[in-house]
Amino acid sequence: MSKAIRLIVGLGNPGPEYAGTRHNAGFRFVDALARREGAVMREERKFQAEVGRIRVGEREVWLLKPLTFMNNSGRAVQAAAQYYKISPEEILVAHDELDIDPGQMRLKQGGGHAGHNGLRDIAAQLGTPDFWRLRLGVGHPRRLQMAQQVFDFVLSAPSREHQAALDACIDAALKVVNDMAEGDMTKATRALAPFSGSKKAEKDDAKKEAAPKKGKGKASGPKRGPILVSACLLGEACRYDGRTVPSVRPILEARGYREGDIVAFCPEVAGGLSVPRDPAEIIGGAGAEVVEGQARVKTQAGVDVTDAYLKGARDAVALARKRGVACALMRSKSPSCGRDSVYDGTFTGTLRPGQGVAADLLTRRMIPIYTETELDQVPEGPAAPTDSPTI
């Protein structure tokens, strides 16, 4: 017997504009489970997630929907797992799977992430890939003969036929939740076998995951490409106080980023703000609330600079798309660029969980964000040899 599943995570992106997309298949599964069990999903700010609870016999099982957007799903999962003292082997993550056709799904423990940023971040935050996955097939645009890029494909709604096929998988998976909560993963896997596709498809999928990638047998890492960098981290005088900090450019160059691969950008300056300028903080939330019109960015003197921050954030996204950036390196805690936390609007140095305005919009576009404290984790640049060491 395996360990009993105690935490069921559904992956997706928050907000009504993403509700019916392929990438939200995991959310759809958790929502269906919550409805069946009469569970109420409530936002829990300490996890940056919606949380619910169900009972399976005498067992308590937690439901989780990260509200961090897909690329940062691991933060919510790790926070909940730590709080409830749940091991990775007791976690099931339901997610969309490009390598499996609509109407098919597979239950498995561990493995790679196959380019899925949500799985990548969960494995990184937990320190292991050994959690269980419910891989809900959505198909690949190439196999489905659709003229869409993968990014646009996963962020669009499936056809009526494919949605019905996905719903059939979800209905079948709901029937084995009790088995999983009792630790009988073998029974659950056997029950889902009719949805796993042909034996050949299963073998091909297993071979694809097990096969060494290009580069002396090493597993493939994140996509390589240009990197969007907060201009202040490159030594430019664009901070609110006009001061400069040492440039990270030499470190990025050592990781394989050439001159043209490093895309400097300051959202505040792009939004029309001067240098120096009065410090500003988000009042009433974080970047997501600013984007949704529920919070404002104001200076300590009370001047509303929200429009400038929104313009700078949108310009950052436009530049990232134009240059095809693979990731971003952004200044932590900033009301524009902060990734994990921002100042809370009291101008007392107090932080609240959440992202800055530009970081929020970049995350919605599935661009991974790193901070200046994670330079050793920044993916290697286009010029790095495939077997180059990390620093």
C-alpha positions in Angstrom: 0.0 0.0 0.0 1.1 3.5 -0.8 0.8 6.4 1.6 -2.7 7.8 1.8 -3.4 11.0 -0.2 -4.0 13.9 2.2 -3.7 16.9 -0.1 -5.3 17.1 -3.5 -4.0 20.0 -5.6 -5.7 21.3 -8.8 -3.5 23.4 -11.0 -4.7 26.4 -13.0 -4.8 30.2 -13.2 -7.2 32.3 -11.2 -9.7 34.7 -12.7 -12.7 34.3 -15.0 -10.7 34.8 -18.2 -9.0 31.5 -17.5 -11.9 29.5 -16.1 -12.7 27.4 -19.2 -9.1 27.0 -20.6 -7.3 23.7 -21.0 -4.6 24.9 -18.5 -7.3 24.9 -15.8 -8.1 21.2 -16.0 -6.8 20.7 -12.5 -9.0 23.5 -11.1 -11.9 21.8 -12.8 -11.2 18.5 -11.1 -10.9 20.0 -7.6 -14.0 22.1 -8.1 -15.9 19.0 -9.2 -14.7 17.1 -6.1 -15.6 20.0 -3.8 -19.1 20.1 -5.3 -19.6 16.4 -4.9 -18.5 16.4 -1.3 -20.3 19.7 -0.4 -17.0 21.3 0.5 -16.6 25.1 0.5 -13.4 26.5 -1.1 -12.2 29.6 0.8 -9.2 31.8 0.1 -6.4 31.3 2.6 -4.0 34.2 2.3 -1.1 32.4 4.2 -1.1 29.8 1.4 -2.0 32.2 -1.5 -4.6 29.6 -2.4 -8.2 28.5 -2.1 -8.5 25.7 0.4 -11.3 23.2 1.2 -11.6 20.1 3.3 -13.4 16.8 2.8 -13.7 13.6 4.9 -13.1 10.1 3.5 -14.2 7.7 6.1 -12.2 8.7 9.2 -9.6 10.5 7.1 -9.3 14.3 6.5 -8.3 15.3 3.0 -7.4 18.9 2.0 -8.2 20.5 -1.4 -6.0 23.2 -2.7 -6.2 25.6 -5.7 -3.1 27.9 -5.9 -3.9 31.5 -6.7 -0.3 32.4 -7.5 -0.8 31.7 -11.3 0.6 28.5 -12.8 4.3 29.3 -12.8 4.4 29.8 -9.0 2.1 27.0 -7.9 4.8 25.4 -5.8 4.7 28.2 -3.2 1.1 27.4 -2.3 1.7 23.7 -2.3 4.8 23.9 -0.1 3.2 26.3 2.3 0.1 24.0 2.8 2.2 20.8 3.0 4.4 22.4 5.6 1.5 23.7 7.7 -0.5 20.5 7.6 2.7 18.3 7.9 2.0 16.5 4.7 4.8 14.6 2.9 5.3 14.8 -1.0 4.1 11.1 -1.2 0.8 12.2 0.3 0.1 14.8 -2.4 -1.9 14.4 -5.6 -1.6 17.1 -8.2 -4.2 17.2 -11.0 -3.1 19.0 -14.1 -3.5 19.3 -17.9 -1.2 17.1 -19.9 -0.2 17.9 -23.5 1.4 14.5 -24.1 -1.9 12.7 -23.6 -4.9 13.0 -25.9 -8.3 14.3 -24.8 -10.4 11.6 -23.2 -7.3 9.9 -21.7 -5.6 10.3 -18.4 -2.9 8.6 -16.3 -2.2 8.3 -12.6 1.5 8.1 -11.7 4.0 9.0 -9.0 7.1 11.1 -9.7 8.7 11.7 -13.0 9.7 14.8 -14.9 7.7 18.0 -15.6 7.6 17.7 -19.5 7.8 21.5 -19.7 4.8 22.1 -17.4 5.8 25.1 -15.3 3.4 24.3 -12.5 4.9 20.9 -12.0 8.4 22.3 -12.3 7.8 24.8 -9.5 6.1 22.3 -7.2 9.1 19.9 -7.6 11.5 22.8 -6.9 9.6 24.0 -3.8 9.1 20.6 -2.4 12.7 19.6 -3.2 11.5 16.3 -4.9 9.3 15.3 -7.8 7.9 12.3 -5.9 4.4 13.5 -5.5 1.5 11.8 -7.3 0.1 13.3 -10.6 -3.3 12.9 -12.2 -2.4 13.8 -15.8 -5.6 14.9 -17.6 -5.1 14.8 -21.3 -5.8 17.9 -23.4 -3.7 16.9 -26.4 -1.1 18.8 -28.3 -1.9 21.3 -31.0 0.4 19.6 -33.4 -1.1 16.2 -33.0 -4.6 17.7 -33.1 -3.6 19.5 -36.4 -4.4 22.9 -34.9 -2.5 26.0 -36.1 -1.8 27.3 -32.5 1.3 27.8 -30.5 1.3 25.7 -27.3 1.0 28.9 -25.1 -2.2 30.0 -26.9 -3.5 26.4 -27.0 -3.4 25.8 -23.3 -4.9 29.3 -22.6 -7.9 28.7 -24.8 -11.0 26.6 -24.3 -11.2 23.1 -25.8 -13.9 22.2 -28.4 -17.2 20.9 -27.1 -16.1 17.4 -28.0 -12.8 17.6 -26.2 -14.4 19.3 -23.2 -16.9 16.4 -22.9 -14.0 13.9 -23.1 -12.1 15.8 -20.3 -15.3 15.8 -18.2 -15.6 12.1 -18.6 -12.1 11.7 -17.3 -12.8 13.9 -14.3 -16.0 11.9 -13.5 -14.0 8.7 -13.6 -11.2 10.1 -11.5 -13.7 11.3 -8.8 -14.8 7.7 -8.3 -11.3 6.6 -7.2 -10.7 9.5 -4.7 -11.7 7.2 -1.8 -9.2 4.6 -2.9 -6.4 7.2 -3.1 -7.4 8.6 0.3 -7.0 5.1 1.7 -3.6 4.6 0.1 -4.7 2.0 -2.4 -3.1 3.7 -5.5 -2.9 0.3 -7.2 -6.6 -0.1 -7.1 -7.1 3.5 -8.3 -4.7 3.0 -11.2 -6.4 -0.2 -12.2 -9.8 1.5 -12.2 -8.5 4.3 -14.5 -6.8 1.9 -16.9 -9.6 2.2 -19.5 -8.7 5.9 -19.8 -5.0 5.4 -20.2 -5.0 4.9 -24.0 -3.4 2.1 -25.9 -0.5 0.1 -24.5 1.7 1.6 -27.2 0.7 5.1 -26.3 1.6 4.4 -22.6 4.9 2.9 -23.6 5.7 5.8 -25.9 4.9 8.2 -23.2 7.1 6.4 -20.7 10.0 6.2 -23.2 9.6 10.0 -23.9 9.9 10.8 -20.2 12.7 8.4 -19.5 14.8 9.2 -22.6 17.9 11.4 -22.0 17.6 14.8 -23.6 20.1 16.6 -25.8 23.3 17.5 -24.0 25.3 14.5 -22.9 22.3 12.6 -21.5 21.3 15.4 -19.2 17.6 16.1 -18.6 16.4 19.2 -20.4 16.0 22.3 -18.3 13.8 25.3 -18.8 13.5 26.9 -22.2 16.5 29.0 -23.2 16.1 32.5 -24.6 16.6 36.2 -23.7 16.0 37.3 -20.1 14.0 40.4 -19.1 15.9 42.1 -16.2 14.9 45.0 -13.9 17.1 47.8 -15.1 18.1 48.7 -11.6 19.7 45.2 -11.2 21.9 46.1 -14.2 23.3 49.1 -12.4 21.0 51.7 -14.1 20.0 54.7 -12.0 16.2 54.2 -12.1 15.4 53.4 -8.5 13.0 55.8 -6.7 15.9 57.3 -4.8 18.2 57.6 -7.8 20.8 55.3 -6.3 22.5 52.5 -8.1 23.3 48.9 -7.1 26.1 46.6 -8.5 25.1 45.1 -11.8 24.3 41.4 -12.2 25.4 41.5 -15.8 28.7 39.7 -15.2 26.8 36.9 -13.5 24.3 36.6 -16.3 27.1 36.6 -18.9 28.8 33.8 -17.0 25.5 31.8 -17.3 25.5 32.2 -21.1 23.6 35.5 -21.7 25.1 37.7 -24.4 24.6 41.4 -24.8 21.5 41.0 -26.9 20.0 38.3 -24.6 19.8 40.7 -21.6 16.7 42.9 -22.0 16.7 45.8 -19.5 13.4 47.3 -18.5 12.1 49.6 -15.7 8.3 49.6 -15.4 8.2 52.8 -13.4 10.3 54.8 -15.9 8.3 53.2 -18.8 5.1 54.4 -17.1 6.4 58.0 -17.1 7.7 58.4 -13.5 10.8 60.4 -12.9 14.1 59.5 -11.2 14.3 60.3 -8.4 10.6 60.1 -7.3 8.6 59.7 -4.2 8.4 56.1 -2.9 5.1 54.4 -3.7 3.4 51.3 -2.3 0.3 49.4 -3.1 -2.7 50.3 -0.9 -5.4 47.6 -0.4 -3.7 44.5 -1.8 -0.9 43.5 -4.1 -0.3 43.6 -7.9 -3.2 41.3 -8.7 -5.7 43.6 -7.0 -4.2 46.6 -8.8 -4.7 44.8 -12.2 -8.3 43.9 -11.2 -9.0 47.5 -10.1 -9.4 46.6 -6.4 -6.3 48.3 -5.1 -4.2 51.5 -5.9 -0.6 52.5 -6.0 0.1 55.7 -4.1 3.0 57.7 -2.9 3.6 58.4 0.7 2.1 61.9 0.1 -1.1 60.3 -1.2 -0.5 60.9 -5.0 -2.2 58.1 -7.0 0.3 56.7 -9.5 -1.7 53.5 -10.4 -2.0 54.4 -14.1 1.8 54.8 -14.5 2.3 51.4 -12.8 -0.2 49.7 -15.0 1.2 51.3 -18.2 4.7 50.2 -17.2 3.5 46.6 -16.5 1.7 46.4 -19.8 4.8 47.7 -21.6 6.9 45.1 -19.8 4.6 42.3 -21.1 4.7 43.7 -24.6 8.5 43.9 -24.7 8.8 40.4 -23.3 6.6 39.0 -26.0 8.3 41.0 -28.7 11.8 39.8 -27.6 10.6 36.2 -26.9 12.0 36.2 -23.4 12.3 32.8 -21.6 12.2 34.2 -18.1 12.6 37.4 -16.0 14.9 38.6 -13.3 13.2 41.1 -11.1 13.8 43.3 -8.0 12.2 41.7 -5.0 9.6 43.6 -2.8 9.1 46.3 -5.5 5.5 47.4 -6.1 6.2 46.8 -9.8 8.6 43.8 -9.8 8.2 42.0 -6.4 7.6 38.3 -6.9 6.8 36.9 -3.5 5.9 39.9 -1.4 5.4 43.7 -1.6 5.4 46.5 0.9 1.9 46.7 2.4 1.0 50.4 1.9 1.8 51.6 5.4 5.3 52.8 4.5 6.7 51.1 7.6 8.8 48.5 5.8 6.1 45.8 6.5 5.6 43.2 3.7 2.5 41.4 2.6 2.4 38.3 0.4 1.8 38.9 -3.3 3.4 40.2 -6.5 4.1 43.6 -7.9 2.0 44.9 -10.8 4.5 44.1 -13.6 5.3 40.7 -12.0 1.6 39.8 -11.8 1.1 40.5 -15.5 4.3 38.6 -16.5 3.2 35.7 -14.4 -0.2 35.7 -16.2 1.7 35.3 -19.4 3.5 32.2 -18.0 6.9 33.9 -17.8 9.0 32.4 -14.9 10.3 35.1 -12.6 13.5 34.9 -10.5 14.8 37.5 -8.0 18.2 38.9 -7.2 18.5 36.4 -4.4 18.2 33.4 -6.8 20.9 34.2 -9.4 22.2 30.6 -9.1 18.8 29.3 -10.1 18.4 31.5 -13.2 18.3 29.2 -16.3 21.3 29.2 -18.5 21.3 31.5 -21.4 21.3 30.8 -25.2 25.2 30.9 -25.4 25.8 28.4 -22.6 27.1 25.0 -23.7 24.6 22.2 -22.9 26.9 20.7 -20.4 28.0 23.9 -18.7 28.2 23.8 -14.9 26.0 25.9 -12.7 27.5 28.6 -10.6 
